[in-house]
Amino acid sequence: MSAATGPAAKTERLLNLVLVLLYTRRPLSKAQIRALVPQYGETASTESFDRMFERDKDELRGLGVPLATEEIDLFHEDEPGYRIHQRDYALPDLEFEPDELAVLGLASRSWAQASMAGPAAQALRKLRAAGVERDEGALIGIEPRLRTTEPAFESVKDAVLSRTPITFTYRRPERGEPQVRKVQPWSLVQWNGRWYLAAYDLDREDTRVFRLSRVDGAVRTSGPAGSFNVPADHEARIMVERSAPRGEARPATLLVRPGAAHSLRRRATSTTEVDSGWSQLNIEFHDVDGFAAEIAGHADNVRVLEPDELLDRVQTQLRATLAVHEAGV
């Protein structure tokens, strides 16, 4: 079976390569790296692996990653080894304000939401099984975390990568009943903090954009993998931007714990300290699903007082997150 291709597969491969080279205290040979990085093991020949590895080295160095070439030992003088020194890779000590820490907290959650969390963990397990000496301190801050992504994300992502038609139930705010949609999934795009699927709707015979947070229930395959091709001129982000209206601003009232949810505090139109010690925020939002996902990301640090529709969507998000987490335990 040939290795997966595309931007997502490349990102996973580069991440795994960085993890492997950070995780070792001694330089690794190309053969060891090929065995430890899952995507390299999928390559059909040594020649294709060599070309891929050379491209990846150049890309990491172009991104500023200090990939070092070193001698493995006295018995392998003609074979170079590779590693990333944690002291060169690490940032200097930094200090942040509370609202800056809030932004960093949101960014750190993307590690848990990203599709590469699984392959990254798999790479670490392979290192342990291979007996490679580990440098635990080099991995602080990049361990997999609790996932808070939309429940449909993994199934849709897999369908996009494998070019498999899918069927799902989709809910739109302006329509009362959800509708069943059968599509060819072309690409996933994150725009304005939300995930969208750009696809070809088979029943409507036209392109459509679907917000993942509006997918109800399970995503089912409805055809074989590789049964369609994505048009060469497909521009996913342009397609999403054109079809995602901003909508009118709506008011909401929230309770926020002391010292929490700085990203919400900064956008509030007014803030009042209440007797319980919490802060009451009046804030405007445009999209109920996206705003509910943001609030749910703050867990029990934020409570919705009104509107009821927003409260219902937040509770739905939290229940879905719990269900996904429990399924993976």
N, C-alpha and C positions, 0 to 999 in steps of 0.2 A: 504494500500500500504506500502511495506517495505521501510525502509530508504535506501538511496543510499550508496554504499560502494566503497572502493578503496581509493588510496592516495589523489585524488583531493577532494573527499567528506570529508575525514578526515581533510585535511588542512582547508577547509571552516568551518567545525564544530569547530575546535580549535580556529580559528581566531574569529569567532562569540562569543565563550566563553570568550576569552580575552577581546573583546570589551564590552561585557555585564558587566564583573566584574570590568573593568576599569571605566565604565560609571556611576557607582553608588557610592554614598557616605555612604551607609549603607550596611551591609552584606545581601545577598540574600539567601533565602532558596532553597533547591533543587527543590521544586515545582515551584518556581518563575523562576529559571534558565531553567527548562524544558519548561516552557511556552514561554520564551523569545528567546531561541536558536532554530532556525527553525528545524535543524536536530534532536534535541531531541524530538520535537513534532511528528516526523514521526515514532518513535519507537513504536512497537506493544504493549509492556507491561511495567509496572513499573519495573519489574525485569530486563528486557533488558536495560532500561534506567539507572538503578542503576549501572549495570556492565560497561556500556559505560562511564558513568560519572566518575566512579572510575579510569578507565584506562586513561581518559583524564586528570584528576587531576595529576596522576603520571607522565604523559608525559609532562605536562606543567612545573611541578617542576623539572623534569629531564632536561628540556631546560633552567632552570634558572629563570623561571617566578615566582615571589614571591606571590604565591597564599596563602592567609591567611584564617584560619578557626577561626571564632569569634562567640560569643554569639549574637543571634539576639535581644532579649529583655528579660525582666524578666518573660514574660508569655510563652516563648519558650525555657526554660532552657535545655530541652532534645534534641532540634533540632539545630544543628550548622548552621551558615551562612557562606557565602563565598564572598570574594571580593579581589581585587588587589589594594593595596595602590599605588597611582600615585607617591608618593615620593620615594618608594622603586623600582618602575618599571622604573622611569626616569633615563636617563644617566646624568652624571655630565656635566657641561659646557665644550664644546670642541671648539677648533679653527682649521680651515682648510685652506689650501692653495687653490688658485683658481682652479687648476686642480683636487684637491680632491673634491671640491664642485661640479665640473662637473660630477664626477663619482657618487656622491650622488644624483645629479639631475636625472641621468639616472636610478638609482635604485628606486627613488621615483615614476618614471613613471610606474614601474611594478605594483604598487598598482592599477593604473587606468586600466592597461591592463589585470590584473588578473581576472579570472572568479568569484572570491569571492567578487568583489566590490559590486555586486548586493545584495547578501545575507547579507553582512556586513551592507549596508545601510538599508536593511529590518530589521535587528536586532535593529538598532538605532531607527527606527520608532516604533517598537513594545515597546521599552522602554518608549518612550514618551506617547504612547497610554495607557500604564499600569500605568502611573503616577509615575514612579520611579524617585526619585530626581537625577538630572544629575550633573556631574562634567565636564563642558565643557572644562576646561583646560587640562584634561587628554587625549583629542582626537586631540590636535593640531598636524598636520603633517600626519594624517592617514585618512583624509577625501577622498572620491572618487574624481578623477580628470578626465580631458578630456582624452578619450581613444584614443590611437594611434596604436592599434594592427591591424593585417591584417583583412580585412573585413570578411574573411572566418572563422576566429578563433572560434567565438561563435557557429556557426552551426556545425563545425567539432567537437568541444569539446563536444557538446550535443550528437552527434552521437556516439562518443567514449564511453561516460558514459552509454548510453542507448543500446549500441550494435545494432545500426541501420545502414543498408547498405545505402550508399549515392552515388550520381552521380554528377560529376562536370566537367567543362572544364579546361584542364590543358595545360599550355604553357611551352615549353622547348626551351632554347636559340638555340640549334642546329637544331631545326625543325621550319619550317616556319609557319605552321598552328597549332593552338591549337587542342588538341584531347579530346574527351569525355572519361572519365574514370569512371567505376563503381566498387566500392571497398567495402570491409568490413573494417571499420576503427578500428584498434587495439589499437593505443596509440598515444599520442602527446608528442613530445620531443623538448626541446629547446637546441640547440647546436650551439656554436659559435655565439650567439646572434640572431639566427633565429629559427623559429618554423617549425617543420617537422611532417608530418603524416606518421606513419608506418602502413601499411595496406596490405590486400590481394586483389590483382587485379582479379576480377571475370572473365574478358574477357581473360586475359593472364594466368590465373590459376597459379599465382605465387605471392610471396611477392614483394612489391614495397614501395619506400619511396617518398613522395611528399612534396615539399617546399610550405608552405601555401601562400607565397607571389606570387607564380606562378599560383594560382588558379584564373581563370577568371570568373567573374559573380557569380551567386547564386549557393549555394550548395543545392541539392535537395535530399530528402529521396527516396530510391528505394526499400524499403522492410519494414517489421514490426520490431518494437523494440524487442530486445532479440532473434533475429533470427539466431545468430551465437555465437560461443564461441571463446575466444582468447586462443590460445595454452598455456599450462602451462609453456612451456619452452621458451616463447617469451621473447627476450631481446631487448627492443626497442632501447636503446642507442647504443648498438653494431650494430644493423641493420642500424641505421642512420649514424654512423661514417664510416661504410664500404661503404656506397653508396653516400656520399657527397664529391665529389672531390673538391680540393682547387682551381684548375685552375691556369693559368698563371697571373702574375701581369700585370696590365694595368695602364697607367697614367691618372690622372685627374687634372684639375685646378679649384680651388674654390676661392670665395671671402668670407671672414669671418669678421663679425663686431668686433670692438675693444672689448676685454675682454670676448669674447664668444668662444664656441666650442673648449675648451682646449684639449679635447680628440683627435680632428682632428689635432690641432696644434702640438701635441707631436709626431704624426706619419708622419708629412710632411717631404718630402725630402728637401724642401727649402721654405723659407717664405720671401715675399717682401711686404713692406708697400707701398701702392699706394696713389695717391693724394686725393682720396675720404675719406681717413682715415681708410679704410678697409685694411685687410691683404690678399694678394694673396698667396694661398698655392698650391704647387705642391705635389701631394700625390699619392701613388699607392694603387690599390685595386684589389681584386681577384674575387669577386662576385658582379655583378652589382645590383642585387635585394637587397642583404643584405646591400651593401653600400648605395643604395638609401634610404632604410628604416632608416639607421643611420642619413643620412643628413636630411631627412624629420623630424626626431625627434628634430632637432635644429630650425625648423620653418623658420622664415625670417632672422635668424642670419647667414645663409649660403646660398650662391648663386652658382650655377654650371655654369662655363664658358664652359667647355668641359670635356668629349665628349658629343655629342648630345644625344646618347643613355642613358647616365646617367641622363641628364636633363629631358628627357622624362619620365624615371622611377620615378624620384623624384616628378614630377608634378602628375603622376598617383597615387602615394602614398598619396599625400596631398589631391587630389580630393576624393579619397576613404575614407580618414579619415574624411573629411568634410561631406561626404554623410552619414557615420555611425553616426556622431555626430548629424546631423540634424534629422536623423530618430529617435533618442532617445530623442529629445527635446519635 
